[in-house]
Amino acid sequence: MIRSMTGFGEVQREAALGIVDVQVRTVNHRHFHTHFRLPIGAERWEAELTKILRERISRGSVHYRMSFLPRPGMSRPVTVDHGRVDAYLTAINEIKEQHDVAGEIDIAMVARFGDVFQAPADELGELPFDEVAEATRTALGMAVQLREREGEAMAADLLASLSEIETALDTIEVRAPQRLLEERDRLRAAVEELMGDAQTDDDRLAREIAFLAERWDINEEIVRLRSHLEQFRQLVEGDGSEPVGKRLGFWVQEMHREGNTIGSKANDPEIASRSVDIKTAIEKLREQVENIE
């Protein structure tokens, strides 16, 4: 079964050193693409995390967010750069003395200088990667399940659109030879009206009818379009063992080409109307396929 490229999974895991929170969100993208938001110190795991995500996702934009809340007593304290504080205080006092600026220095003023505080170089401490990997695979599994459920709903819509196209094709296939017979009779009547009592050139009329039949023939387009529909259906109803989004997109393009040709050769109100129905259904397919893995 096909899979959507939209999914979401989030999990919290109680690890030895604290709580790991992992969120995996996926949206549609032409290729596999990742965006990471990681705590300080987790950047070193980006390659390993990407490898885990690729285990279950082959196409789509993956937004990965991880946070870590250490257990009480295990967090690394923020330190103060006292030398920098002294430098700021000296500079501020110089401004007050030389420029006669009023005001008192307080903690609120000093706290505005963010570079006096130094965050720990590694927020994760000694957190093992195995615990992060486990949380990642769990959140990823939740996202994939959502992609599969949405894929089932999308498959039903895709098959419904295929049925609409096939119904319109059935009508066109019946109507196509009828319109040629009607055109033959119309031409014969017009020629007889113009010729009056004169002899009608049946051979010339037959050649004109043959020319129209060749120009208006849409049998090949109908056969090809039916073949494209079958190829598309087989991919939608497949076992889902591999991504099919790009191949579905290819068949939609081929359907669109045949649908346009049928419309351009219509020369009949009913066939023209049904060809519009076909192109409308194909456009629906195109929009849906953009979000299929």
Backbone as numpy.savetxt, mean C-alpha at the origin, in Angstrom:
# Nx Ny Nz CAx CAy CAz Cx Cy Cz
-3.91 -17.00 0.90 -4.75 -15.81 0.90 -3.87 -14.56 0.90
-4.34 -13.53 0.24 -3.56 -12.30 0.16 -3.49 -11.60 1.51
-2.51 -10.72 1.66 -2.34 -9.95 2.89 -2.33 -8.46 2.58
-2.98 -7.71 3.44 -2.91 -6.26 3.35 -1.53 -5.79 3.80
-1.18 -4.55 3.49 0.06 -3.99 4.01 -0.18 -3.12 5.24
-1.43 -3.09 5.72 -1.75 -2.29 6.90 -1.89 -3.20 8.11
-1.10 -2.93 9.14 -1.17 -3.77 10.34 -0.61 -3.03 11.55
-0.92 -3.56 12.72 -0.45 -2.94 13.95 -0.34 -4.00 15.03
0.75 -3.90 15.79 0.94 -4.80 16.93 1.75 -4.10 18.01
1.36 -4.30 19.24 2.10 -3.70 20.36 2.10 -4.67 21.52
3.24 -4.76 22.19 3.36 -5.70 23.31 4.30 -5.12 24.35
4.00 -5.43 25.60 4.90 -5.09 26.71 5.41 -6.38 27.31
6.72 -6.43 27.55 7.33 -7.61 28.12 8.11 -7.20 29.38
7.88 -7.96 30.46 8.62 -7.71 31.68 9.94 -8.46 31.59
11.01 -7.72 31.43 12.34 -8.30 31.30 13.04 -8.28 32.66
14.24 -8.82 32.69 14.98 -8.92 33.95 15.31 -7.54 34.52
15.55 -6.58 33.63 15.98 -5.26 34.08 14.89 -4.20 34.01
13.71 -4.56 33.52 12.65 -3.57 33.40 11.58 -4.02 32.41
10.83 -3.08 31.89 9.73 -3.38 30.97 10.09 -2.89 29.58
9.99 -3.79 28.62 10.23 -3.47 27.22 8.89 -3.30 26.52
8.70 -2.18 25.85 7.47 -1.91 25.09 7.85 -1.79 23.62
7.24 -2.64 22.78 7.54 -2.64 21.34 6.26 -2.44 20.56
6.32 -1.56 19.58 5.18 -1.30 18.71 5.62 -1.45 17.25
4.84 -2.21 16.49 5.11 -2.40 15.06 3.87 -1.95 14.28
4.05 -0.95 13.44 2.94 -0.45 12.61 3.37 -0.48 11.15
2.52 -1.01 10.29 2.87 -1.12 8.87 1.83 -0.44 8.00
2.29 0.19 6.95 1.42 0.80 5.95 1.97 0.45 4.57
1.22 0.83 3.53 1.61 0.41 2.19 2.84 1.19 1.69
3.64 0.51 0.93 4.85 1.07 0.30 5.24 0.14 -0.83
5.84 0.68 -1.86 6.21 -0.14 -3.02 7.25 -1.19 -2.66
8.09 -0.88 -1.68 9.16 -1.80 -1.29 9.12 -2.00 0.22
10.10 -2.75 0.73 10.25 -2.90 2.18 11.04 -1.71 2.69
10.46 -1.01 3.67 11.11 0.20 4.18 10.87 0.28 5.68
11.89 0.69 6.44 11.77 0.72 7.89 12.02 2.12 8.44
11.31 2.42 9.54 11.52 3.63 10.33 11.65 3.19 11.78
12.76 3.56 12.43 12.99 3.13 13.81 12.97 4.33 14.76
12.32 4.11 15.92 12.42 5.03 17.05 12.87 4.19 18.24
14.14 4.36 18.60 14.75 3.49 19.59 15.32 4.32 20.75
15.34 3.73 21.95 15.98 4.42 23.07 17.49 4.46 22.88
18.12 5.35 23.62 19.59 5.48 23.53 20.24 4.15 23.87
21.12 3.72 22.99 21.82 2.46 23.19 21.27 1.32 22.36
20.04 1.48 21.85 19.43 0.39 21.06 19.76 0.50 19.58
20.39 1.60 19.17 20.72 1.76 17.76 21.58 0.61 17.24
22.38 0.02 18.13 23.27 -1.07 17.72 22.51 -2.31 17.28
21.20 -2.37 17.61 20.40 -3.55 17.26 19.59 -3.35 15.97
19.74 -2.22 15.32 18.86 -1.91 14.19 18.94 -2.97 13.09
20.14 -3.44 12.78 20.30 -4.45 11.73 19.62 -5.75 12.11
19.78 -6.17 13.38 19.14 -7.41 13.84 17.62 -7.28 13.84
17.13 -6.11 14.24 15.67 -5.88 14.25 15.11 -5.89 12.83
15.85 -5.31 11.91 15.41 -5.32 10.51 15.32 -6.75 9.99
16.28 -7.58 10.35 16.26 -8.98 9.93 15.03 -9.71 10.48
14.67 -9.43 11.73 13.48 -10.06 12.33 12.22 -9.61 11.59
12.12 -8.32 11.29 10.94 -7.80 10.59 10.80 -8.42 9.20
11.93 -8.65 8.55 11.90 -9.25 7.21 11.47 -10.72 7.24
11.52 -11.33 8.40 11.09 -12.73 8.50 9.61 -12.88 8.14
8.81 -11.84 8.44 7.37 -11.95 8.24 6.81 -10.93 7.25
7.59 -9.92 6.92 7.10 -8.85 6.05 8.06 -8.67 4.88
7.56 -8.71 3.68 8.41 -8.57 2.51 8.18 -7.24 1.80
7.04 -6.60 2.08 6.72 -5.35 1.36 5.87 -4.47 2.26
6.20 -3.18 2.27 5.46 -2.24 3.09 6.40 -1.36 3.89
5.86 -0.28 4.41 6.62 0.62 5.27 6.38 0.22 6.72
7.45 -0.12 7.43 7.34 -0.63 8.80 7.85 0.45 9.77
6.98 0.88 10.66 7.35 1.85 11.68 7.51 1.09 13.00
8.73 1.08 13.48 9.07 0.31 14.68 9.44 1.27 15.81
8.76 1.11 16.94 9.07 1.94 18.11 9.31 1.06 19.32
10.39 1.35 20.04 10.70 0.61 21.26 11.00 1.58 22.38
10.48 1.26 23.57 10.83 2.05 24.76 11.17 1.07 25.89
11.93 1.57 26.85 12.37 0.71 27.95 12.23 1.47 29.26
11.52 0.86 30.21 11.34 1.44 31.54 12.11 0.57 32.54
13.24 1.05 33.03 14.05 0.21 33.94 13.36 0.04 35.28
13.71 -1.03 35.97 13.20 -1.25 37.31 13.77 -0.19 38.26
13.03 0.12 39.33 13.55 1.08 40.30 14.92 0.66 40.79
15.82 1.62 40.83 17.17 1.35 41.31 18.10 0.90 40.21
17.55 0.57 39.00 18.40 0.11 37.91 18.61 1.18 36.84
17.86 2.28 36.97 18.02 3.32 35.98 19.32 4.07 36.21
19.91 4.53 35.15 21.16 5.26 35.26 20.84 6.75 35.43
21.40 7.39 36.46 21.04 8.77 36.75 21.57 9.75 35.72
20.84 10.86 35.60 21.32 11.97 34.78 22.37 12.73 35.59
23.48 13.04 34.98 24.55 13.75 35.68 24.55 15.23 35.29
25.19 16.04 36.12 25.26 17.48 35.90 26.71 17.85 35.59
26.87 18.65 34.55 28.20 19.16 34.18 28.42 20.45 35.00
29.00 20.31 36.18 29.16 21.45 37.08 30.11 22.50 36.52
31.08 22.08 35.78 31.97 23.04 35.16 31.23 23.95 34.20
30.31 23.36 33.43 29.53 24.15 32.48 28.59 25.09 33.24
28.02 24.61 34.37 27.16 25.46 35.18 27.93 26.68 35.69
29.14 26.42 36.20 29.97 27.53 36.68 30.25 28.53 35.57
30.51 28.02 34.38 30.80 28.92 33.26 29.59 29.79 32.93
28.38 29.19 32.94 27.17 29.95 32.65 26.95 31.03 33.72
27.12 30.65 35.00 26.91 31.61 36.09 27.89 32.78 36.00
29.13 32.49 35.67 30.13 33.54 35.52 29.75 34.49 34.40
29.31 33.92 33.29 28.94 34.76 32.14 27.74 35.63 32.46
26.76 35.08 33.17 25.56 35.85 33.50 25.90 36.99 34.47
26.76 36.72 35.45 27.16 37.77 36.39 27.93 38.88 35.69
28.74 38.53 34.70 29.46 39.55 33.93 28.48 40.46 33.20
27.43 39.85 32.63 26.43 40.64 31.92 25.74 41.61 32.88
25.41 41.12 34.08 24.74 41.96 35.07 25.61 43.14 35.47
26.91 42.87 35.70 27.80 43.93 36.19 28.14 44.95 35.10
28.44 44.48 33.92 28.90 45.38 32.87 27.76 46.15 32.20
26.58 45.55 32.19 25.46 46.20 31.48 24.34 46.63 32.42
24.58 46.50 33.70 23.62 46.93 34.72 22.24 46.30 34.46
22.23 44.99 34.27 20.99 44.25 34.04 20.44 43.77 35.38
19.16 44.05 35.63 18.54 43.64 36.89 18.06 42.19 36.79
17.84 41.57 37.94 17.32 40.21 37.98 18.22 39.29 38.76
17.62 38.23 39.25 18.35 37.26 40.06 18.47 35.94 39.30
19.55 35.27 39.53 19.74 33.94 38.93 19.06 32.92 39.83
18.19 32.07 39.23 17.55 31.01 40.01 17.64 29.69 39.25
17.09 28.64 39.87 17.21 27.31 39.28 16.49 27.20 37.94
15.38 27.96 37.81 14.64 27.92 36.55 15.49 28.41 35.40
16.31 29.46 35.67 17.18 30.00 34.62 18.26 28.99 34.25
18.87 28.39 35.24 19.95 27.44 34.97 19.42 26.22 34.22
18.21 25.76 34.57 17.65 24.56 33.94 17.37 24.75 32.47
17.29 26.03 32.04 17.05 26.27 30.62 18.26 25.90 29.76
19.40 25.83 30.35 20.60 25.44 29.60 20.70 23.91 29.59
20.08 23.31 28.58 19.98 21.85 28.56 21.30 21.11 28.52
22.36 21.79 28.03 23.62 21.07 27.91 24.36 20.91 29.23
23.77 21.43 30.34 24.41 21.18 31.64 24.04 19.80 32.18
23.02 19.20 31.56 22.59 17.86 31.98 23.12 16.83 30.99
23.59 15.73 31.47 24.13 14.68 30.62 23.36 13.39 30.86
22.62 12.96 29.80 21.88 11.71 29.89 22.84 10.54 29.80
22.47 9.40 30.33 23.36 8.23 30.23 23.58 7.84 28.78
24.78 7.40 28.49 25.10 7.01 27.11 24.30 5.81 26.65
23.80 5.02 27.57 23.05 3.81 27.23 21.90 3.67 28.22
20.66 3.90 27.75 19.50 3.83 28.64 19.13 2.39 28.98
19.66 1.44 28.22 19.22 0.05 28.36 20.04 -0.74 29.37
21.16 -0.19 29.79 21.99 -0.95 30.72 22.44 -2.25 30.09
22.26 -3.34 30.79 22.70 -4.66 30.32 21.53 -5.49 29.78
20.50 -4.83 29.27 19.33 -5.55 28.75 19.74 -6.50 27.63
19.43 -7.81 27.74 19.79 -8.78 26.68 18.95 -8.56 25.43
19.57 -8.72 24.26 18.84 -8.56 23.01 17.77 -9.64 22.85
17.98 -10.83 23.42 16.99 -11.90 23.29 15.62 -11.46 23.79
15.59 -10.66 24.86 14.32 -10.21 25.40 13.67 -9.19 24.46
14.47 -8.37 23.83 13.95 -7.42 22.83 13.45 -8.18 21.60
14.18 -9.18 21.16 13.79 -9.97 19.98 12.48 -10.68 20.22
12.29 -11.23 21.43 11.04 -11.93 21.74 9.86 -10.97 21.68
10.01 -9.79 22.28 8.94 -8.80 22.24 8.66 -8.35 20.81
9.72 -8.21 20.02 9.57 -7.78 18.63 8.79 -8.81 17.81
9.13 -10.08 17.96 8.44 -11.12 17.19 6.97 -11.22 17.61
6.68 -11.01 18.88 5.29 -11.05 19.33 4.48 -9.90 18.73
5.02 -8.68 18.80 4.33 -7.53 18.22 4.21 -7.67 16.70
5.25 -8.20 16.08 5.22 -8.42 14.63 4.15 -9.43 14.26
4.03 -10.50 15.05 3.00 -11.50 14.78 1.61 -10.90 14.86
1.37 -10.01 15.81 0.07 -9.35 15.92 -0.20 -8.49 14.68
0.82 -7.77 14.21 0.65 -6.94 13.02 0.35 -7.80 11.79
1.04 -8.92 11.66 0.82 -9.81 10.51 -0.58 -10.41 10.54
-1.05 -10.79 11.73 -2.42 -11.32 11.84 -3.44 -10.30 11.37
-3.23 -9.04 11.73 -4.14 -7.99 11.28 -4.06 -7.81 9.77
-2.86 -7.91 9.22 -2.70 -7.82 7.76 -3.43 -8.96 7.06
-3.40 -10.14 7.67 -4.07 -11.30 7.07 -5.59 -11.16 7.14
-6.10 -10.68 8.29 -7.55 -10.50 8.41 -8.06 -9.46 7.42
-7.32 -8.37 7.30 -7.74 -7.35 6.34 -7.60 -7.88 4.92
-6.60 -8.73 4.68 -6.44 -9.33 3.36 -7.63 -10.19 2.97
-8.20 -10.91 3.94 -9.39 -11.72 3.66 -10.55 -10.85 3.20
-10.75 -9.72 3.88 -11.83 -8.81 3.49 -11.56 -8.21 2.11
-10.31 -7.88 1.85 -9.96 -7.32 0.55 -10.16 -8.34 -0.57
-9.85 -9.61 -0.28 -10.02 -10.66 -1.28 -11.48 -10.76 -1.71
-12.38 -10.66 -0.75 -13.82 -10.73 -1.07 -14.21 -9.58 -1.99
-13.69 -8.38 -1.72 -13.99 -7.23 -2.57 -13.40 -7.39 -3.96
-12.18 -7.91 -4.02 -11.54 -8.10 -5.32 -12.32 -9.10 -6.18
-12.73 -10.19 -5.58 -13.49 -11.21 -6.32 -14.84 -10.67 -6.76
-15.45 -9.81 -5.94 -16.72 -9.19 -6.33 -16.53 -8.30 -7.55
-15.41 -7.56 -7.59 -15.13 -6.71 -8.75 -14.88 -7.56 -9.99
-14.20 -8.71 -9.83 -13.99 -9.61 -10.97 -15.33 -10.09 -11.52
-16.27 -10.41 -10.64 -17.59 -10.86 -11.07 -18.32 -9.77 -11.84
-18.17 -8.52 -11.42 -18.79 -7.41 -12.14 -18.23 -7.32 -13.55
-16.93 -7.48 -13.68 -16.31 -7.42 -15.00 -16.80 -8.57 -15.88
-16.86 -9.76 -15.30 -17.30 -10.93 -16.08 -18.75 -10.78 -16.51
-19.60 -10.24 -15.67 -21.00 -10.03 -16.04 -21.11 -9.06 -17.21
-20.33 -7.97 -17.14 -20.35 -7.01 -18.24 -19.81 -7.64 -19.52
-18.77 -8.47 -19.39 -18.22 -9.14 -20.57 -19.23 -10.09 -21.21
-19.99 -10.78 -20.38 -21.02 -11.69 -20.91 -22.01 -10.91 -21.78
-22.42 -9.75 -21.30 -23.36 -8.93 -22.06 -22.73 -8.46 -23.36
-21.48 -8.02 -23.31 -20.80 -7.54 -24.50 -20.63 -8.66 -25.52
-20.30 -9.86 -25.03 -20.07 -11.00 -25.93 -21.33 -11.36 -26.69
-22.46 -11.23 -26.03 -23.74 -11.51 -26.71 -24.10 -10.40 -27.68
-23.85 -9.17 -27.27 -24.27 -8.02 -28.05 -23.39 -7.79 -29.28
-22.10 -8.13 -29.21 -21.16 -7.81 -30.29 -21.60 -8.30 -31.66
-21.96 -9.59 -31.83 -22.39 -10.01 -33.18 -23.73 -9.41 -33.59
-24.60 -9.13 -32.64 -25.90 -8.54 -32.97 -25.75 -7.16 -33.58
-24.85 -6.36 -33.02 -24.67 -4.99 -33.54 -24.16 -5.03 -34.98
-23.36 -6.07 -35.34 -22.85 -6.17 -36.70 -23.99 -6.50 -37.67
-24.87 -7.40 -37.27 -26.03 -7.73 -38.11 -26.92 -6.51 -38.29
-27.11 -5.77 -37.21 -27.95 -4.56 -37.30 -27.32 -3.52 -38.22
-26.01 -3.40 -38.16 -25.31 -2.45 -39.02 -25.39 -2.89 -40.48
-25.31 -4.20 -40.71 -25.45 -4.71 -42.08 -26.81 -4.36 -42.65
-27.85 -4.60 -41.86 -29.22 -4.29 -42.32 -29.40 -2.79 -42.53
-28.78 -1.99 -41.66 -28.91 -0.53 -41.80 -28.24 -0.05 -43.09
-27.03 -0.59 -43.35 -26.33 -0.22 -44.57 -27.10 -0.65 -45.82
-27.65 -1.87 -45.80 -28.41 -2.36 -46.95 -29.61 -1.46 -47.21
-30.32 -1.11 -46.15 -31.50 -0.26 -46.30 -31.11 1.12 -46.83
-29.98 1.66 -46.33 -29.55 2.98 -46.79 -29.15 2.95 -48.26
-28.43 1.88 -48.66 -28.02 1.77 -50.06 -29.23 1.61 -50.97
-30.19 0.78 -50.58 -31.38 0.58 -51.41 -32.18 1.86 -51.54
-32.20 2.66 -50.47 -32.94 3.93 -50.54 -32.27 4.89 -51.51
-30.94 4.89 -51.49 -30.21 5.78 -52.39 -30.26 5.29 -53.83
-30.20 3.99 -54.03 -30.16 3.42 -55.38 -31.52 3.41 -56.05
-32.57 3.41 -55.29 -33.91 3.36 -55.86 -34.14 2.04 -56.58
-34.50 2.13 -57.86 -34.77 0.92 -58.65 -33.50 0.29 -59.21
-32.35 0.97 -59.04 -31.10 0.45 -59.60 -30.66 -0.80 -58.83
-29.84 -1.59 -59.51 -29.35 -2.83 -58.92 -28.33 -2.55 -57.81
-28.49 -3.19 -56.65 -27.56 -3.04 -55.53 -26.34 -3.92 -55.76
-25.17 -3.35 -55.52 -23.93 -4.10 -55.67 -23.70 -4.91 -54.38
-24.17 -6.15 -54.41 -24.06 -6.99 -53.21 -22.61 -7.27 -52.83
-21.74 -7.42 -53.82 -20.34 -7.69 -53.52 -19.70 -6.51 -52.79
-19.99 -5.30 -53.28 -19.45 -4.11 -52.61 -19.99 -3.99 -51.19
-21.27 -4.28 -51.03 -21.87 -4.21 -49.70 -21.24 -5.25 -48.76
-21.00 -6.44 -49.30 -20.38 -7.49 -48.49 -18.97 -7.08 -48.05
-18.23 -6.40 -48.96 -16.89 -5.96 -48.58 -16.93 -4.91 -47.48
-17.91 -4.02 -47.56 -18.07 -3.00 -46.52 -18.39 -3.64 -45.17
-19.25 -4.63 -45.20 -19.62 -5.34 -43.97 -18.40 -6.06 -43.41
-17.61 -6.68 -44.30 -16.40 -7.39 -43.84 -15.41 -6.41 -43.23
-15.30 -5.21 -43.83 -14.40 -4.20 -43.29 -14.83 -3.76 -41.89
-16.16 -3.54 -41.73 -16.68 -3.16 -40.42 -16.45 -4.27 -39.40
-16.68 -5.51 -39.85 -16.51 -6.65 -38.93 -15.09 -6.72 -38.42
-14.12 -6.45 -39.29 -12.72 -6.50 -38.86 -12.39 -5.35 -37.92
-12.92 -4.15 -38.28 -12.61 -2.98 -37.47 -13.28 -3.03 -36.09
-14.44 -3.62 -36.02 -15.20 -3.65 -34.77 -14.98 -4.94 -33.98
-14.20 -5.85 -34.52 -14.03 -7.15 -33.84 -13.35 -6.96 -32.48
-13.98 -7.47 -31.44 -13.41 -7.37 -30.09 -13.28 -8.75 -29.46
-13.36 -9.78 -30.26 -13.27 -11.13 -29.72 -11.92 -11.39 -29.05
-10.83 -10.95 -29.70 -9.50 -11.18 -29.11 -9.37 -10.46 -27.77
-9.89 -9.23 -27.71 -9.81 -8.48 -26.45 -10.61 -9.17 -25.35
-11.77 -9.70 -25.71 -12.59 -10.40 -24.72 -11.86 -11.64 -24.20
-11.26 -12.40 -25.11 -10.54 -13.61 -24.71 -9.37 -13.27 -23.80
-8.61 -12.24 -24.18 -7.46 -11.86 -23.35 -7.90 -11.35 -21.98
-8.96 -10.54 -21.97 -9.43 -10.01 -20.69 -9.90 -11.13 -19.77
-10.59 -12.11 -20.33 -11.02 -13.26 -19.51 -9.80 -14.02 -18.96
-8.77 -14.14 -19.77 -7.55 -14.81 -19.31 -6.90 -14.02 -18.18
-6.86 -12.68 -18.31 -6.29 -11.85 -17.25 -7.10 -12.00 -15.95
-8.40 -12.05 -16.09 -9.25 -12.21 -14.91 -8.96 -13.53 -14.19
-8.73 -14.56 -14.95 -8.45 -15.87 -14.36 -7.09 -15.87 -13.66
-6.10 -15.25 -14.29 -4.78 -15.16 -13.66 -4.87 -14.37 -12.35
-5.64 -13.30 -12.37 -5.82 -12.46 -11.18 -6.52 -13.27 -10.08
-7.56 -14.02 -10.45 -8.31 -14.81 -9.46 -7.42 -15.87 -8.82
-6.61 -16.52 -9.61 -5.72 -17.56 -9.05 -4.76 -16.98 -8.01
-4.26 -15.77 -8.26 -3.37 -15.14 -7.29 -4.11 -14.78 -6.01
-5.33 -14.26 -6.15 -6.12 -13.87 -4.98 -6.48 -15.09 -4.14
-6.79 -16.20 -4.80 -7.22 -17.40 -4.09 -6.05 -18.33 -3.76
-4.82 -17.88 -3.97 -3.65 -18.72 -3.70 -3.46 -18.97 -2.21
-2.43 -19.72 -1.88 -2.21 -20.12 -0.49 -1.53 -19.04 0.34
-1.16 -17.91 -0.28 -0.55 -16.83 0.48 0.89 -17.10 0.90
1.53 -18.08 0.30 2.90 -18.44 0.69 3.92 -17.40 0.24
3.54 -16.54 -0.70 4.45 -15.51 -1.17 3.66 -14.25 -1.53
4.31 -13.09 -1.50 3.62 -11.84 -1.83 3.15 -11.83 -3.29
1.98 -11.27 -3.53 1.44 -11.25 -4.89 1.03 -9.85 -5.33
1.24 -8.85 -4.49 0.75 -7.51 -4.79 1.26 -6.96 -6.11
2.55 -7.12 -6.39 3.11 -6.57 -7.62 2.56 -7.29 -8.84
2.38 -8.60 -8.74 1.83 -9.34 -9.89 0.36 -8.98 -10.11
-0.37 -8.78 -9.03 -1.76 -8.33 -9.18 -1.80 -6.98 -9.89
-0.87 -6.10 -9.53 -0.81 -4.80 -10.18 -0.54 -4.92 -11.68
0.31 -5.88 -12.05 0.60 -6.10 -13.48 -0.66 -6.52 -14.22
-1.42 -7.45 -13.65 -2.63 -7.92 -14.34 -3.70 -6.84 -14.41
-3.74 -5.97 -13.43 -4.68 -4.85 -13.49 -4.34 -3.95 -14.68
-3.05 -3.70 -14.90 -2.64 -2.89 -16.04 -3.07 -3.54 -17.36
-2.90 -4.86 -17.45 -3.29 -5.56 -18.67 -4.81 -5.52 -18.87
-5.56 -5.68 -17.78 -7.02 -5.56 -17.86 -7.43 -4.19 -18.37
-6.77 -3.17 -17.84 -7.11 -1.80 -18.24 -6.88 -1.58 -19.73
-5.79 -2.16 -20.25 -5.50 -2.03 -21.68 -6.60 -2.66 -22.53
-7.02 -3.86 -22.18 -8.07 -4.54 -22.95 -9.40 -3.82 -22.81
-9.71 -3.35 -21.58 -10.96 -2.63 -21.38 -11.03 -1.37 -22.21
-9.93 -0.64 -22.32 -9.90 0.57 -23.14 -10.13 0.25 -24.62
-9.51 -0.84 -25.08 -9.67 -1.21 -26.49 -11.11 -1.59 -26.80
-11.73 -2.34 -25.91 -13.14 -2.72 -26.11 -14.01 -1.46 -26.17
-13.75 -0.51 -25.30 -14.53 0.72 -25.31 -14.34 1.51 -26.59
-13.10 1.56 -27.09 -12.83 2.34 -28.31 -13.45 1.70 -29.54
-13.69 0.38 -29.49 -14.29 -0.32 -30.63 -15.80 -0.54 -30.46
-16.37 0.04 -29.45 -17.75 -0.28 -29.10 -18.72 0.02 -30.23
-18.83 1.28 -30.62 -19.76 1.67 -31.67 -21.17 1.16 -31.41
-21.53 1.10 -30.15 -22.85 0.61 -29.76 -23.13 1.11 -28.34
-24.30 1.69 -28.09 -24.58 2.26 -26.77 -24.47 1.24 -25.63
-24.98 0.04 -25.85 -24.96 -0.95 -24.77 -23.54 -1.43 -24.49
-22.78 -1.70 -25.55 -21.40 -2.13 -25.34 -20.59 -1.01 -24.69
-20.81 0.23 -25.12 -20.09 1.36 -24.53 -20.42 1.47 -23.03
-21.68 1.27 -22.70 -22.09 1.36 -21.29 -21.43 0.26 -20.45
-21.42 -0.96 -21.01 -20.81 -2.07 -20.27 -19.28 -1.90 -20.18
-18.68 -1.29 -21.18 -17.23 -1.07 -21.11 -16.89 -0.05 -20.02
-17.78 0.91 -19.81 -17.59 1.86 -18.71 -17.67 1.11 -17.37
-18.62 0.17 -17.27 -18.71 -0.64 -16.05 -17.41 -1.41 -15.81
-16.85 -1.95 -16.89 -15.61 -2.72 -16.77 -14.48 -1.83 -16.28
-14.34 -0.65 -16.87 -13.25 0.25 -16.48 -13.42 0.76 -15.05
-14.67 0.95 -14.63 -14.92 1.37 -13.25 -14.50 0.28 -12.27
-14.83 -0.97 -12.58 -14.45 -2.09 -11.72 -12.93 -2.27 -11.71
-12.29 -2.08 -12.86 -10.83 -2.22 -12.92 -10.16 -1.14 -12.08
-10.72 0.06 -12.09 -10.16 1.13 -11.28 -10.27 0.80 -9.79
-11.37 0.17 -9.40 -11.50 -0.28 -8.01 -10.41 -1.30 -7.68
-10.16 -2.21 -8.62 -9.10 -3.19 -8.41 -7.75 -2.50 -8.23
-7.49 -1.50 -9.05 -6.21 -0.80 -8.99 -6.00 -0.16 -7.61
-7.03 0.48 -7.08 -6.92 1.14 -5.78 -6.68 0.11 -4.67
-7.37 -1.03 -4.74 -7.22 -2.04 -3.70 -5.87 -2.73 -3.75
-5.38 -2.97 -4.96 -4.12 -3.71 -5.11 -2.95 -2.91 -4.54
-3.06 -1.57 -4.51 -1.97 -0.75 -3.98 -1.66 -1.05 -2.51
-2.61 -1.67 -1.79 -2.37 -1.97 -0.37 -2.22 -3.47 -0.11
-1.87 -4.23 -1.14 -1.68 -5.67 -1.00 -0.19 -5.99 -1.02
0.24 -6.78 -0.05 1.66 -7.15 0.05 2.09 -7.98 -1.17
